[in-house]
Amino acid sequence: MKVQSQPLERQAGIQIPVKALAAFALVGLLAAPFAVYPVLLMSVLCFALFACAFNLLIGYVGLLSFGHATFFGGAAYFTAHAVKVWGWDPLAGILLGALGAAALGLVVGFLAIRRQGIYFAMITLALGQMFAFICLQVPFTHGEDGIQGVPRGRLLRIIDLNEPLAMYYVTLAIFLFGFFAVWRIVNSPFGNILKAIRENERRAISLGYRVDRYKLGAFVMSAALAGLAGGTKAIVFQFATLTDVQWQMSGEVILMTLLGGIGTLIGPVVGAAFVIALQNYLASSDFPVTVLIGIIFVVCVLVFRRGIAGEVLEFLRQRKNRSLPS
């Protein structure tokens, strides 16, 4: 699956004051819990990081994975077990979840990366379903009940994560770290090689690059970041269940990324915020939320093919071109 994408400011063809926008966004995120329910914001941040991790793979390598819930949910189980049963510090538990997800990514990627297109997607889906079945059977996950009552505890024995504001700012710090990691990967020489592979894999091979190694490396990085999001979610909501490892979760992150805009750094964040907010505010209505989200998805695919962020950037590019003298 080939995906055309460029960094935000280049894709729009305009000069964006990146530092000013970043500072404005940071101030907004710091002030957000005083205006919006903190748990809702933390949910958005966790899924935004998950979507950014998935976008690293599909947007910059051109690989569509239907099994990313394996890393998100697997990390949630690892973190929840380490914190609740072993009594680990929450940060250590989250790091364990990310490392466990990276290990799973290495195994899944090694088996799937040899195929392309729909074959790659189906292999990731099959392995994801196998992992979900394992999670249902092994004792430490507690089957359909999941791991519940995970204590938030004290971060580094100093910060009480039972305080909503403290938990929010820790979640925000983890999200910013993951977002910066994605940005750094995309704008590094390694990221340029990934984009070259996405655009023309045969040409990259002819230039001497061992593309399978680069794709596997990107797959493991994406899995680790997805695990970072999953481990954080387990601490925020204090449980890990089978919902996090089932194929529906993989479909949800694909939806978020497509709605926001594949191949844009900010697109997955916009898509995650849109979907989570919609699910939250329509949860009490009689209209099925999944049906409405499906309708919106179809409309976006037919009308806004670049996603929300992609269409905004394209509009700004066209506006700039019209303002230039002929």
N, C-alpha and C positions, 0 to 999 in steps of 0.2 A: 504494500500500500504506500503510494507516494504522496507526500504532503508538502505543499509549497508554503514556506514560512520564512520570515525574517525577523530580526529584533524589532521591537516596537517602533523606535524612532526612525529606523531605516525603512520599515515597511510603510510607514505613513508618508515618507518622503518629506518630512518637516523637521525642523529643529525644535526638539522638546526640551525645556529646562528641567532636565532629569532631577537635579539636586533639589530644585524648588518643589517639584511635584512629590518627591520622596519625603521631604521635610513636612509638607502639608499632610500627606497620607499618614506619616508617623504621629503627628499631633492629633489627627482624627482618631487613630487607633488607641492612643493613650487616653483620650477623653471619652471614647465610645462607651465604656461600662457605666458611666454616670448617666447615660441617656437610654441605653438599651440593656435588656436583661443579659447579664454576663454569661450565663450558661449557653444562651443562643449564640453569642459572639464566639465563645470557645468552640462550639460545634462548627461554626463557619470556618474558623481558623484551622481546625483539624482537617476538615474536608478540603479546604483550599490547598493545604500542603499536600494532601493525597493527590489532588488533581494536578498540581504542579509536578509532582513526581511522575505521574502517568504521562503528562504532556512532554516531559523530557524524552520519553521513549517514542511516542507517536509523532510529536511535533518536530523533533530534531534528528530522529533516526529513521522515521517512517515505518516503525514496527507497531502493529496493533495487537495489544495483549488483551485477551478475555479472562485472564486469571490473576489480575493484580490484587484482588481481594485476598488471595493467599498470603501476600506479604503484609497487607494492612491488618487482617484478622489474626494471622499467625503472631505478629508482633504484639497485638493486644493480649493474646493468651500468654505469651512469654512474660510480658511485663506484669500482668495481673497475678500470675503464679509466683513470680519472684518477689513481688511486694507483699502479697498476702500470706503466702506459705513460708517463704524463706526470710521474710522480714527485711528485705533490702530497702535502701533509700530510693525514693521515687525516681530520682535522676538516674541512678544505677539501673533500675528496672527498665526505664525508657531506653537507655543505651543498649541494654541486653536485647530488648525487642528489636531495635534497629539492626544490631549485629545478627540476630537470628533471622530477620527478614533478608539481610544480605546473603546469608548462607543458603536460604531457600532460593533466593534469586540466582545464585551461582548454579545450583542443581537444575532448576527449571530452565534457566537460560542455556546451560550446556546442552540440554536435551532438545530445546526448541529452536535454537539459533541457526541450526543447520538447514532449516526450511524457511521459505518466504511466503508472504501474502497470506491467503486464507489457511494454508497448511500450518504456518506459524501460529496464527490465531487459534486454530482448533486444538493444537497441541497444548497451548497455554490453558485453554478452557478445560481440556481433559485432565491435565495435571492439577488444576485448581479444584475440580470436582473430587479427585482422588484425595487431595489434602483435606477438603471439607468432610469427607467420609471418615478419614483418620481422626479428625477432631471430634467427630461424633462418638467414636469408639474408645479412644484412649482415656484412662481414668482421670488424669490430671485436669482435663477440660470440663469434667462433670456433665458430659453429654448435652442434652437439650437444656438443662438448667444453666449451663455456663458457669463462669467464675463470678460470683456476686459478692458485694460487700468489700470491695478492694479499698483498703485504707489509703487516703491521700498522704497522711503523715506530715512530716516536716522535711522540706528540701534542705539537704546538707545539715540537718538538725537545727536549722535556724528559722527558715520561712515556713509558717504554718499554712499549708495548702488547703486547709478546711475553710479558710477565709476566702470568699468568692473573688475579691479583688486580687489577692495574692495569687490565686490559681489562674486568674485571667492573665496577669502580667507574665507569669512563667510560661503559659501557653503562647502568648504573643512573642516572647523571646525565642521560643523554640521554632515558631512559624517563621520569624524573621531570619533565623539562622538557616532554616531549610530553603527559604526563598533566595537568600544570598548565595547559598551553595548552588542552586540551579542556575542563577545568573552567572556565577563564576564559571561553571562548567560550560555553559553555552558560549560564553565569550572567551574561552581559552583556546589554545591550539588544538586540544583534544576535541573541543566542540566544533571547531571548523572542519576537522576531519569527519566528524559524525554527519555534518551537513553535506559534505562532499559525497559521502556514502549514500545519503538519502537522495541526492539529486541524480547521481550516476554511479552505481556501485561498480560496474565493470570498469569505468575509467579510474576509480579509486584503486581497484585491484591492479590495473596496468601501471599505476604510479608506484606500486610496490607496497601498498598498505595491506596489512593482514586484517581484512574487514571483519572477519568473525571475532577476532579478539576485541576490536573496538566496539562491536555491537554487544558482545558479552559484558564488557566493562560498563557500557551505558545501561545495560539491563540490570546489573548488580547495583549500580548507583541509584537507579530508579526504584528498585526494590527496597534499598536501605532507607531512602527518603519516605517511601510509603510506610515502611515499618516505624519510622520516627513519628509519623502522623498517627498510626494505629496504637502505638504505645502511649502516646500522649492522650489519646481518646480514652483509653482504658483507665487512666488516672483521673481524667476529668469526670467521666460518668460512673466510675467505680465499678465497672463490670466488663466482662468480655463474653460474647455469646456467638452462637453459630451464624447469626445474621451477618457478622463481620467477615466471614470466610466464604459465604455462598456467592454464586455467580451473579445474583441480583446486585450485590455491592459493586462488582466489576462493571456491570451495566450502568450503574448510577454514576460512577466516576467518568465513564465514557461520555455520558449525557452532559455532565458538568463541563467537561473539557470542550465538547463540540459546541455547546451553547455559548461559552465564553469566547472561544476562538482558539483553534489549534495553532501551535507554533508562535503564539504571543506569550510573553512572560506574564502579563496581567490577566489574560483571558481566562485561565482556569480559576483564578481568584474570583473574578466577576461571575463566572458560571456557578461556582460553589455557593457564593453568597445568594445568588438568585434562587437556586433550587432549595437550599436550606430554609431561606426566608419563606418561600412559597409553601413548603411542607409545614412549616410552623404555623403560619397564619391561616392556613386552610384546614388544619387538622381537626378543628371543631365543626367544620361545615359538613353538610350531607353529601356534597358533591365529591366523588372519588378523586383524591389528589393525584393519584398515578395517571388517571385518564387525562386530567387537565395538563399535567406535565408532558404527557405523550403528545397532546394536541399542540402545545407550545413548541415541542421539539420538532414536530413535522413542519410547522410554520417556519421555524427558524432555518431548517434545512432547505426549504423551498424558496424562502425570501431572503434570509440573511445567511448566505452560504459561508461567509467568513466568520460567523459568530458575532456576538455583541461587540466585543472589543475590536475585532477585525473590521467590522462595518464602520465603526466610528473612525478608525484610523484611515480607512479608505476614503471616507467622506472628507476628512481633513486634507488628505493628499490631493483629491480632486479640487477642493476649494483653493489650495495653494497654487495648483497648476492654472486655474482660471484667473488668478490674480496676477500671474506673471505676464509681462509684456510680450506680445507676439513677435 
